[in-house]
Amino acid sequence: MRENKSSLVEIGSHTDAQGGDDFNQRLSERRAKSVVEYLISKEIDKTRLIAVGYGESKLLNDSNNGSNCSNSQHAQNRRTEFKVF
């Protein structure tokens, strides 16, 4: 980001399906904002960063509400992704 000054980056955070939908949405938003704050502390211009919380809306597997899944399956869904524009 320091070399390409025109790029924008979306920081998208996700949760697993454990817990309530509203809680997970707020949690993912806080996680994304935390990453943005870290990047700002490393002198990345905040106008180039977009924080998005996806909650449990984009699971990578079938570990949805009420399913019998392992901890490792749930862990796959707890992530933060960077999309560069």
Backbone atoms as SQL, in Angstrom:
CREATE TABLE atoms (id INTEGER PRIMARY KEY, chain TEXT, resi INTEGER, resn TEXT, atom TEXT, x REAL, y REAL, z REAL);
INSERT INTO atoms VALUES
  (1, 'A', 1, 'MET', 'N', 0.819, -1.187, 0.000),
  (2, 'A', 1, 'MET', 'CA', 0.000, 0.000, 0.000),
  (3, 'A', 1, 'MET', 'C', 0.864, 1.252, 0.000),
  (4, 'A', 2, 'ARG', 'N', 2.044, 1.120, 0.514),
  (5, 'A', 2, 'ARG', 'CA', 2.936, 2.282, 0.499),
  (6, 'A', 2, 'ARG', 'C', 3.475, 2.536, -0.900),
  (7, 'A', 3, 'GLU', 'N', 3.611, 1.476, -1.701),
  (8, 'A', 3, 'GLU', 'CA', 4.129, 1.629, -3.059),
  (9, 'A', 3, 'GLU', 'C', 3.044, 2.035, -4.046),
  (10, 'A', 4, 'ASN', 'N', 1.849, 1.493, -3.890),
  (11, 'A', 4, 'ASN', 'CA', 0.740, 1.804, -4.780),
  (12, 'A', 4, 'ASN', 'C', -0.230, 2.726, -4.049),
  (13, 'A', 5, 'LYS', 'N', -0.037, 4.006, -4.213),
  (14, 'A', 5, 'LYS', 'CA', -0.808, 5.006, -3.454),
  (15, 'A', 5, 'LYS', 'C', -2.252, 5.151, -3.918),
  (16, 'A', 6, 'SER', 'N', -2.621, 4.531, -5.025),
  (17, 'A', 6, 'SER', 'CA', -3.990, 4.678, -5.519),
  (18, 'A', 6, 'SER', 'C', -4.900, 3.516, -5.138),
  (19, 'A', 7, 'SER', 'N', -4.358, 2.480, -4.536),
  (20, 'A', 7, 'SER', 'CA', -5.177, 1.310, -4.216),
  (21, 'A', 7, 'SER', 'C', -6.074, 1.563, -2.998),
  (22, 'A', 8, 'LEU', 'N', -7.252, 0.981, -3.059),
  (23, 'A', 8, 'LEU', 'CA', -8.170, 0.950, -1.936),
  (24, 'A', 8, 'LEU', 'C', -8.219, -0.490, -1.444),
  (25, 'A', 9, 'VAL', 'N', -8.422, -0.682, -0.147),
  (26, 'A', 9, 'VAL', 'CA', -8.477, -2.028, 0.408),
  (27, 'A', 9, 'VAL', 'C', -9.703, -2.171, 1.281),
  (28, 'A', 10, 'GLU', 'N', -10.481, -3.211, 0.989),
  (29, 'A', 10, 'GLU', 'CA', -11.583, -3.579, 1.866),
  (30, 'A', 10, 'GLU', 'C', -11.071, -4.614, 2.849),
  (31, 'A', 11, 'ILE', 'N', -11.282, -4.357, 4.118),
  (32, 'A', 11, 'ILE', 'CA', -10.957, -5.310, 5.174),
  (33, 'A', 11, 'ILE', 'C', -12.279, -5.934, 5.592),
  (34, 'A', 12, 'GLY', 'N', -12.484, -7.190, 5.213),
  (35, 'A', 12, 'GLY', 'CA', -13.738, -7.878, 5.502),
  (36, 'A', 12, 'GLY', 'C', -13.533, -8.953, 6.548),
  (37, 'A', 13, 'SER', 'N', -14.196, -8.822, 7.675),
  (38, 'A', 13, 'SER', 'CA', -14.069, -9.802, 8.756),
  (39, 'A', 13, 'SER', 'C', -15.320, -10.663, 8.829),
  (40, 'A', 14, 'HIS', 'N', -15.101, -11.924, 9.168),
  (41, 'A', 14, 'HIS', 'CA', -16.153, -12.931, 9.218),
  (42, 'A', 14, 'HIS', 'C', -16.111, -13.649, 10.563),
  (43, 'A', 15, 'THR', 'N', -17.251, -14.216, 10.946),
  (44, 'A', 15, 'THR', 'CA', -17.318, -15.030, 12.158),
  (45, 'A', 15, 'THR', 'C', -17.813, -16.417, 11.797),
  (46, 'A', 16, 'ASP', 'N', -17.763, -17.311, 12.766),
  (47, 'A', 16, 'ASP', 'CA', -18.416, -18.607, 12.585),
  (48, 'A', 16, 'ASP', 'C', -19.886, -18.445, 12.929),
  (49, 'A', 17, 'ALA', 'N', -20.641, -19.522, 12.877),
  (50, 'A', 17, 'ALA', 'CA', -22.086, -19.450, 13.112),
  (51, 'A', 17, 'ALA', 'C', -22.465, -19.689, 14.567),
  (52, 'A', 18, 'GLN', 'N', -21.492, -19.864, 15.430),
  (53, 'A', 18, 'GLN', 'CA', -21.797, -20.023, 16.853),
  (54, 'A', 18, 'GLN', 'C', -22.209, -18.667, 17.410),
  (55, 'A', 19, 'GLY', 'N', -23.199, -18.648, 18.250),
  (56, 'A', 19, 'GLY', 'CA', -23.681, -17.381, 18.801),
  (57, 'A', 19, 'GLY', 'C', -24.782, -16.810, 17.934),
  (58, 'A', 20, 'GLY', 'N', -25.361, -15.716, 18.404),
  (59, 'A', 20, 'GLY', 'CA', -26.466, -15.092, 17.696),
  (60, 'A', 20, 'GLY', 'C', -26.024, -14.319, 16.472),
  (61, 'A', 21, 'ASP', 'N', -26.916, -14.193, 15.513),
  (62, 'A', 21, 'ASP', 'CA', -26.615, -13.482, 14.276),
  (63, 'A', 21, 'ASP', 'C', -26.219, -12.033, 14.528),
  (64, 'A', 22, 'ASP', 'N', -26.983, -11.330, 15.380),
  (65, 'A', 22, 'ASP', 'CA', -26.687, -9.920, 15.660),
  (66, 'A', 22, 'ASP', 'C', -25.336, -9.765, 16.359),
  (67, 'A', 23, 'PHE', 'N', -25.070, -10.635, 17.323),
  (68, 'A', 23, 'PHE', 'CA', -23.785, -10.582, 18.025),
  (69, 'A', 23, 'PHE', 'C', -22.642, -10.797, 17.041),
  (70, 'A', 24, 'ASN', 'N', -22.769, -11.802, 16.178),
  (71, 'A', 24, 'ASN', 'CA', -21.703, -12.100, 15.221),
  (72, 'A', 24, 'ASN', 'C', -21.500, -10.967, 14.229),
  (73, 'A', 25, 'GLN', 'N', -22.577, -10.304, 13.834),
  (74, 'A', 25, 'GLN', 'CA', -22.443, -9.166, 12.929),
  (75, 'A', 25, 'GLN', 'C', -21.641, -8.050, 13.592),
  (76, 'A', 26, 'ARG', 'N', -22.000, -7.713, 14.818),
  (77, 'A', 26, 'ARG', 'CA', -21.267, -6.649, 15.538),
  (78, 'A', 26, 'ARG', 'C', -19.814, -7.051, 15.792),
  (79, 'A', 27, 'LEU', 'N', -19.588, -8.323, 16.120),
  (80, 'A', 27, 'LEU', 'CA', -18.226, -8.810, 16.354),
  (81, 'A', 27, 'LEU', 'C', -17.377, -8.661, 15.099),
  (82, 'A', 28, 'SER', 'N', -17.919, -9.044, 13.966),
  (83, 'A', 28, 'SER', 'CA', -17.148, -8.937, 12.716),
  (84, 'A', 28, 'SER', 'C', -16.862, -7.482, 12.375),
  (85, 'A', 29, 'GLU', 'N', -17.806, -6.590, 12.647),
  (86, 'A', 29, 'GLU', 'CA', -17.573, -5.168, 12.396),
  (87, 'A', 29, 'GLU', 'C', -16.459, -4.632, 13.287),
  (88, 'A', 30, 'ARG', 'N', -16.457, -5.032, 14.553),
  (89, 'A', 30, 'ARG', 'CA', -15.385, -4.595, 15.474),
  (90, 'A', 30, 'ARG', 'C', -14.030, -5.134, 15.023),
  (91, 'A', 31, 'ARG', 'N', -13.998, -6.372, 14.566),
  (92, 'A', 31, 'ARG', 'CA', -12.732, -6.953, 14.086),
  (93, 'A', 31, 'ARG', 'C', -12.201, -6.194, 12.878),
  (94, 'A', 32, 'ALA', 'N', -13.071, -5.887, 11.927),
  (95, 'A', 32, 'ALA', 'CA', -12.637, -5.158, 10.738),
  (96, 'A', 32, 'ALA', 'C', -12.126, -3.775, 11.113),
  (97, 'A', 33, 'LYS', 'N', -12.831, -3.088, 11.996),
  (98, 'A', 33, 'LYS', 'CA', -12.402, -1.754, 12.429),
  (99, 'A', 33, 'LYS', 'C', -11.072, -1.809, 13.169),
  (100, 'A', 34, 'SER', 'N', -10.853, -2.873, 13.923),
  (101, 'A', 34, 'SER', 'CA', -9.585, -3.032, 14.637),
  (102, 'A', 34, 'SER', 'C', -8.419, -3.163, 13.660),
  (103, 'A', 35, 'VAL', 'N', -8.611, -3.905, 12.593),
  (104, 'A', 35, 'VAL', 'CA', -7.560, -4.040, 11.575),
  (105, 'A', 35, 'VAL', 'C', -7.298, -2.698, 10.905),
  (106, 'A', 36, 'VAL', 'N', -8.350, -1.956, 10.610),
  (107, 'A', 36, 'VAL', 'CA', -8.191, -0.636, 10.006),
  (108, 'A', 36, 'VAL', 'C', -7.398, 0.275, 10.949),
  (109, 'A', 37, 'GLU', 'N', -7.738, 0.269, 12.213),
  (110, 'A', 37, 'GLU', 'CA', -7.005, 1.095, 13.184),
  (111, 'A', 37, 'GLU', 'C', -5.533, 0.707, 13.244),
  (112, 'A', 38, 'TYR', 'N', -5.240, -0.580, 13.159),
  (113, 'A', 38, 'TYR', 'CA', -3.844, -1.027, 13.154),
  (114, 'A', 38, 'TYR', 'C', -3.117, -0.482, 11.918),
  (115, 'A', 39, 'LEU', 'N', -3.746, -0.597, 10.754),
  (116, 'A', 39, 'LEU', 'CA', -3.105, -0.115, 9.527),
  (117, 'A', 39, 'LEU', 'C', -2.904, 1.394, 9.560),
  (118, 'A', 40, 'ILE', 'N', -3.853, 2.116, 10.126),
  (119, 'A', 40, 'ILE', 'CA', -3.695, 3.560, 10.282),
  (120, 'A', 40, 'ILE', 'C', -2.495, 3.860, 11.181),
  (121, 'A', 41, 'SER', 'N', -2.314, 3.056, 12.230),
  (122, 'A', 41, 'SER', 'CA', -1.169, 3.256, 13.131),
  (123, 'A', 41, 'SER', 'C', 0.169, 3.008, 12.424),
  (124, 'A', 42, 'LYS', 'N', 0.114, 2.282, 11.299),
  (125, 'A', 42, 'LYS', 'CA', 1.311, 2.018, 10.497),
  (126, 'A', 42, 'LYS', 'C', 1.421, 2.991, 9.322),
  (127, 'A', 43, 'GLU', 'N', 0.707, 4.133, 9.460),
  (128, 'A', 43, 'GLU', 'CA', 0.765, 5.254, 8.528),
  (129, 'A', 43, 'GLU', 'C', 0.141, 4.956, 7.166),
  (130, 'A', 44, 'ILE', 'N', -0.888, 4.111, 7.140),
  (131, 'A', 44, 'ILE', 'CA', -1.676, 3.916, 5.937),
  (132, 'A', 44, 'ILE', 'C', -2.852, 4.895, 6.016),
  (133, 'A', 45, 'ASP', 'N', -3.079, 5.628, 4.931),
  (134, 'A', 45, 'ASP', 'CA', -4.130, 6.643, 4.892),
  (135, 'A', 45, 'ASP', 'C', -5.503, 6.001, 5.086),
  (136, 'A', 46, 'LYS', 'N', -6.245, 6.484, 6.073),
  (137, 'A', 46, 'LYS', 'CA', -7.540, 5.885, 6.416),
  (138, 'A', 46, 'LYS', 'C', -8.561, 6.021, 5.297),
  (139, 'A', 47, 'THR', 'N', -8.379, 6.982, 4.395),
  (140, 'A', 47, 'THR', 'CA', -9.331, 7.138, 3.296),
  (141, 'A', 47, 'THR', 'C', -9.208, 6.020, 2.267),
  (142, 'A', 48, 'ARG', 'N', -8.175, 5.211, 2.373),
  (143, 'A', 48, 'ARG', 'CA', -7.960, 4.094, 1.442),
  (144, 'A', 48, 'ARG', 'C', -8.420, 2.767, 2.023),
  (145, 'A', 49, 'LEU', 'N', -8.983, 2.793, 3.230),
  (146, 'A', 49, 'LEU', 'CA', -9.364, 1.568, 3.927),
  (147, 'A', 49, 'LEU', 'C', -10.869, 1.525, 4.146),
  (148, 'A', 50, 'ILE', 'N', -11.467, 0.377, 3.884),
  (149, 'A', 50, 'ILE', 'CA', -12.898, 0.182, 4.049),
  (150, 'A', 50, 'ILE', 'C', -13.104, -1.015, 4.967),
  (151, 'A', 51, 'ALA', 'N', -13.703, -0.801, 6.123),
  (152, 'A', 51, 'ALA', 'CA', -13.979, -1.884, 7.075),
  (153, 'A', 51, 'ALA', 'C', -15.383, -2.417, 6.831),
  (154, 'A', 52, 'VAL', 'N', -15.491, -3.743, 6.656),
  (155, 'A', 52, 'VAL', 'CA', -16.794, -4.378, 6.440),
  (156, 'A', 52, 'VAL', 'C', -16.899, -5.600, 7.337),
  (157, 'A', 53, 'GLY', 'N', -17.976, -5.691, 8.058),
  (158, 'A', 53, 'GLY', 'CA', -18.259, -6.876, 8.866),
  (159, 'A', 53, 'GLY', 'C', -19.313, -7.725, 8.176),
  (160, 'A', 54, 'TYR', 'N', -18.979, -8.962, 7.909),
  (161, 'A', 54, 'TYR', 'CA', -19.901, -9.867, 7.227),
  (162, 'A', 54, 'TYR', 'C', -20.618, -10.810, 8.185),
  (163, 'A', 55, 'GLY', 'N', -20.209, -10.811, 9.447),
  (164, 'A', 55, 'GLY', 'CA', -20.822, -11.730, 10.398),
  (165, 'A', 55, 'GLY', 'C', -20.673, -13.160, 9.927),
  (166, 'A', 56, 'GLU', 'N', -21.766, -13.912, 9.964),
  (167, 'A', 56, 'GLU', 'CA', -21.742, -15.307, 9.538),
  (168, 'A', 56, 'GLU', 'C', -22.424, -15.496, 8.183),
  (169, 'A', 57, 'SER', 'N', -22.498, -14.420, 7.392),
  (170, 'A', 57, 'SER', 'CA', -23.227, -14.467, 6.122),
  (171, 'A', 57, 'SER', 'C', -22.472, -15.154, 4.993),
  (172, 'A', 58, 'LYS', 'N', -21.159, -15.339, 5.131),
  (173, 'A', 58, 'LYS', 'CA', -20.364, -15.938, 4.056),
  (174, 'A', 58, 'LYS', 'C', -19.485, -17.063, 4.606),
  (175, 'A', 59, 'LEU', 'N', -20.133, -18.098, 5.099),
  (176, 'A', 59, 'LEU', 'CA', -19.404, -19.244, 5.652),
  (177, 'A', 59, 'LEU', 'C', -18.679, -19.992, 4.546),
  (178, 'A', 60, 'LEU', 'N', -17.513, -20.529, 4.864),
  (179, 'A', 60, 'LEU', 'CA', -16.727, -21.286, 3.897),
  (180, 'A', 60, 'LEU', 'C', -17.135, -22.752, 3.816),
  (181, 'A', 61, 'ASN', 'N', -17.930, -23.195, 4.779),
  (182, 'A', 61, 'ASN', 'CA', -18.350, -24.598, 4.821),
  (183, 'A', 61, 'ASN', 'C', -19.781, -24.673, 5.354),
  (184, 'A', 62, 'ASP', 'N', -20.236, -25.857, 5.659),
  (185, 'A', 62, 'ASP', 'CA', -21.615, -26.061, 6.104),
  (186, 'A', 62, 'ASP', 'C', -21.799, -25.938, 7.611),
  (187, 'A', 63, 'SER', 'N', -20.931, -25.221, 8.283),
  (188, 'A', 63, 'SER', 'CA', -21.000, -25.057, 9.740),
  (189, 'A', 63, 'SER', 'C', -21.956, -23.932, 10.102),
  (190, 'A', 64, 'ASN', 'N', -23.229, -24.107, 9.808),
  (191, 'A', 64, 'ASN', 'CA', -24.195, -23.063, 10.083),
  (192, 'A', 64, 'ASN', 'C', -24.902, -23.305, 11.407),
  (193, 'A', 65, 'ASN', 'N', -25.812, -22.418, 11.746),
  (194, 'A', 65, 'ASN', 'CA', -26.545, -22.526, 13.013),
  (195, 'A', 65, 'ASN', 'C', -27.193, -23.895, 13.154),
  (196, 'A', 66, 'GLY', 'N', -26.976, -24.534, 14.274),
  (197, 'A', 66, 'GLY', 'CA', -27.604, -25.807, 14.567),
  (198, 'A', 66, 'GLY', 'C', -26.917, -27.030, 13.990),
  (199, 'A', 67, 'SER', 'N', -25.883, -26.850, 13.187),
  (200, 'A', 67, 'SER', 'CA', -25.201, -28.013, 12.629),
  (201, 'A', 67, 'SER', 'C', -24.191, -28.564, 13.632),
  (202, 'A', 68, 'ASN', 'N', -23.917, -29.836, 13.516),
  (203, 'A', 68, 'ASN', 'CA', -22.972, -30.512, 14.407),
  (204, 'A', 68, 'ASN', 'C', -21.594, -30.490, 13.745),
  (205, 'A', 69, 'CYS', 'N', -20.807, -29.466, 14.046),
  (206, 'A', 69, 'CYS', 'CA', -19.516, -29.275, 13.395),
  (207, 'A', 69, 'CYS', 'C', -18.394, -29.281, 14.422),
  (208, 'A', 70, 'SER', 'N', -17.214, -29.608, 13.941),
  (209, 'A', 70, 'SER', 'CA', -16.045, -29.617, 14.816),
  (210, 'A', 70, 'SER', 'C', -15.534, -28.192, 15.024),
  (211, 'A', 71, 'ASN', 'N', -14.688, -28.024, 16.024),
  (212, 'A', 71, 'ASN', 'CA', -14.079, -26.714, 16.275),
  (213, 'A', 71, 'ASN', 'C', -13.244, -26.253, 15.099),
  (214, 'A', 72, 'SER', 'N', -12.560, -27.187, 14.435),
  (215, 'A', 72, 'SER', 'CA', -11.731, -26.791, 13.287),
  (216, 'A', 72, 'SER', 'C', -12.593, -26.317, 12.119),
  (217, 'A', 73, 'GLN', 'N', -13.781, -26.899, 11.961),
  (218, 'A', 73, 'GLN', 'CA', -14.678, -26.425, 10.908),
  (219, 'A', 73, 'GLN', 'C', -15.168, -25.010, 11.214),
  (220, 'A', 74, 'HIS', 'N', -15.525, -24.759, 12.461),
  (221, 'A', 74, 'HIS', 'CA', -15.937, -23.401, 12.843),
  (222, 'A', 74, 'HIS', 'C', -14.776, -22.426, 12.678),
  (223, 'A', 75, 'ALA', 'N', -13.571, -22.853, 13.026),
  (224, 'A', 75, 'ALA', 'CA', -12.406, -21.971, 12.952),
  (225, 'A', 75, 'ALA', 'C', -12.134, -21.502, 11.526),
  (226, 'A', 76, 'GLN', 'N', -12.438, -22.324, 10.537),
  (227, 'A', 76, 'GLN', 'CA', -12.227, -21.927, 9.139),
  (228, 'A', 76, 'GLN', 'C', -13.034, -20.684, 8.779),
  (229, 'A', 77, 'ASN', 'N', -14.148, -20.472, 9.433),
  (230, 'A', 77, 'ASN', 'CA', -15.015, -19.348, 9.113),
  (231, 'A', 77, 'ASN', 'C', -14.621, -18.059, 9.830),
  (232, 'A', 78, 'ARG', 'N', -13.799, -18.158, 10.847),
  (233, 'A', 78, 'ARG', 'CA', -13.344, -16.960, 11.570),
  (234, 'A', 78, 'ARG', 'C', -12.099, -16.437, 10.862),
  (235, 'A', 79, 'ARG', 'N', -12.304, -15.371, 10.086),
  (236, 'A', 79, 'ARG', 'CA', -11.198, -14.892, 9.257),
  (237, 'A', 79, 'ARG', 'C', -11.397, -13.421, 8.915),
  (238, 'A', 80, 'THR', 'N', -10.307, -12.809, 8.460),
  (239, 'A', 80, 'THR', 'CA', -10.339, -11.464, 7.893),
  (240, 'A', 80, 'THR', 'C', -9.687, -11.532, 6.529),
  (241, 'A', 81, 'GLU', 'N', -10.361, -10.988, 5.536),
  (242, 'A', 81, 'GLU', 'CA', -9.881, -11.013, 4.172),
  (243, 'A', 81, 'GLU', 'C', -9.626, -9.593, 3.679),
  (244, 'A', 82, 'PHE', 'N', -8.654, -9.466, 2.805),
  (245, 'A', 82, 'PHE', 'CA', -8.311, -8.175, 2.204),
  (246, 'A', 82, 'PHE', 'C', -8.628, -8.229, 0.718),
  (247, 'A', 83, 'LYS', 'N', -9.400, -7.269, 0.242),
  (248, 'A', 83, 'LYS', 'CA', -9.689, -7.136, -1.194),
  (249, 'A', 83, 'LYS', 'C', -9.082, -5.824, -1.651),
  (250, 'A', 84, 'VAL', 'N', -8.196, -5.911, -2.622),
  (251, 'A', 84, 'VAL', 'CA', -7.502, -4.727, -3.119),
  (252, 'A', 84, 'VAL', 'C', -8.192, -4.257, -4.407),
  (253, 'A', 85, 'PHE', 'N', -8.530, -2.970, -4.449),
  (254, 'A', 85, 'PHE', 'CA', -9.162, -2.377, -5.625),
  (255, 'A', 85, 'PHE', 'C', -8.241, -1.348, -6.265);
